[in-house]
């Protein structure tokens, strides 16, 4: 079977998906069936990731389907959740597929809070698994060839997609395996292998040699491009480069072989031989340099047989001239493969878990549209309320309608009595004072939540800055100061809102203090209220006058206008319209949403008519108030004026104004309480957001610190230096003996070896050498050298294998021969010298060489010659 390259899968760490995604769902969508469905979908997404990445995958299409389904789900989820470092922060950790790590450090890995990074790595695994499935196919049948070609093209397309999108998806330098250069090379390799599969299919179907030659030549071209891309780079395993070089030569050789058959058919026998010779040279190169990776035995035999036959026929029959290879006509190319386009969904039966959830772009547009709608409603309602307050203020300053009801001059006007009852029903002073006492507590609670959230950001940023100053360029993650800018801007906005709320609270408090006495008077019983109002002379003569009737008619029109405004306010607040369908349609058609233009157009369409009605009420009020003021002047001129009447009218004005102020203050305080409670929920979400991103940053910080520690551990602690010569063991010449080991294993019992150390005893007498047969040791008898009685003996022949590290070589001392151990007691067997007992020692001036020793008087190979020692210098080892 031909050799094909497959890519290993990346490994991922486990990621907590359920908690952050569920928190977003519960914070964004109201409780109900929709929220429950999304929470179930989050659980299913977590299970899908574990199935795709949390276990080993078989080299089967079903495993690839799981990977592709998870990739499709990521593509669907990405626009529907705010995945980012400062919003919904999920940190994904992946290891380099080609880095196997070392003993002291793990493999290279990268952790990023980016859903694009997760998509890229999952697609890489899908491409890698597709290459493995293709390489496992049986290429001896059509089904296996078709499957292999399909998956190689899928792998090529996936790697090419990563090459084009990885930098924009990560916004930082990726690991080597998913770098554009690496995945670009892998894409070309997969495309070349797909082309080779088509070549094998054409050869199996015995298609025309011209077609087969073009297919092979195109495959050789693809392999050549891939070889050039990774020739001078170390981004792929070392086994890939020789396989690419071999495949390039093999495909070129196949192209030449089939082109030679075509030349033979055209009676170009010289060209046939030239092409076969070139093919033979190519396969010889493969056999010589890359035989351990790719076998070309069968192809070599086929080419050689054809070349031998062609030469024989040409030599005896045709005598055609054999041209040079450079003069041959170029073989054409036929590309039958192309990378598969990566357009989700890639899985066969994909069902979006979050199908009903609208994308984040639509959600954001809906949020902005909601703000614009609220501003429009508040503007219209606020305009009407301001006009109503102005109307009430004008009437109160004119003491209307109390002046028309107080013609007797000694009873409580009906309007004042109704206002007093309304104040009591609303809770009186106790209600307002309780609301005023609650505001500071609500404000303090919100301040504490905001301060705690900002403190978390400050503490994490301080830690990040300290580590950045410590590690400098190695601390290569996004600075916390840059990452937290949106959150700090949001926090600053909340702080400004609270400051403005404090000012508004003070305005309400001052207004309450200004009207507190009159409000207290309104809360008293009717008899006490009547007694507190000064009495005046009766003006009953005006009860039937025309001026009074006109004023009452005008006041009735104003009351009717106020009721219309209340009805209009309810209609304005009840207007609803679902803009999500409009935004979704725009996103699907144009790929973007022009929110401002679409929102303003729709709001004008919805509230244009209401705006005209509001303006009409303003004009009506202006006309009626003008008429009321004119009529009131005429009414005042007819009334009998005196001091008592003026005092009574002034008190009635204050009571009417106090009622209006009470209603307004009560509404303001309730709105303030609701505002603080709503703001508490918003600030709690803000605090959770800050907590989540700080936790994610802490996890990322721990991962980066771990990687930095491993990186520092791999670095040398000091520059290289030369070891002194006396600390280095002298190298023995080739074929020379190996010095004796330091450790000597004795035949003493274990108990004796475990005794405590004692003072070093005097060395024992030298044991006798073993007897030997000179004829067995050497064909020539060894001569016995002579020398001083106390000189060292000739070195003994060492065992054939090394027994351990050599003895050190010190100036002025001799090396210890292999077979000599002055500290051994008893008799024992040396390694490689079985059953060799010690024999009685013969006192002679010299002794003969041991078996395999050199002739006497000559230096022992691998050892220095024995120098003469001065009398006062003692040898390092004890001597006889």
Buried (B, 14 or more C-beta within 10 A) or exposed (E): EBBBBBBBBBBBBEBEBBEBBBBBBEEBBEEEEEBEBBBEBBBEBBEBBBBBBEEEBEBEBEBBBBBBBBBBBBBBBBBBBBBBBBBBBBBBBBBBBBBEEEEEBEBBBBBBBBBBBBBBBBBBBBBBBBBBBBBBBEBEEEEBBBBBBBBBBBBBBBBBBBBBBBEEBBEEEBBBBBBBBBBBBBBBBBBBBBBBBBBBBBBEEEBEBBBBBBBBBBBBBBBBBBBEBBEEEEBBBEEBBBBBBBBBBBBBBBBBBBBBBBBBEEEBBBBBBBBBBBBBBBBBBBBEEBEEBBBBEEBBEBBBEBBEEBBEBBEEEBEBEBBEEEEBEEBBBBBBBEBBEBEBBBBEEBEBBBEEBBBBBBBBBBEBBEEBBEEBBEEBBEBBBEBBBBBBBBBBEBBBBBBBBBBEBEBBBEBBBEBBEEBBEBBBBEBBBEBBEBBEEBBEBBBEBBBEBBEBBBEBBEBBBEBBEEBEEEBEBBEBEEBBEEBBEBBEEBBEBBEEBEEBBEEBBEBBEEBBEBBEBBBBEEEEBBEBBBBBBBBEEBEEBEBBEBBBEBBEBBEEBBEBBEEBBEEBEEEEEEBBEBBBEBBEEEEEBEBEEBBEEBBEEBBEEBBEBBEEBBEBBEEBBEBBBEBBEEBBEEBEEEEEBEBBBEBBBBBBBBBBBBBBBBEBBEEBBEBBEEBBEBBBBBBBBBBBBBBBBEBBBEBBEBBBEBEEEEEEEEEEEEEEEEEEEBEBEEEEBBBBBEEEEEEEEEEEEEEEEEEEEEEEEEBBBBEBEEEEBBEEEBEBBEEEEEBBBBBBBBBEEBBEEBBBBEEEBBBBBBBBBBEBEEEBEBEEBEEBEBEEEEEEEBBBBBBEBBEBBEEBBBBEEBEEBEEEEEEBBEBE
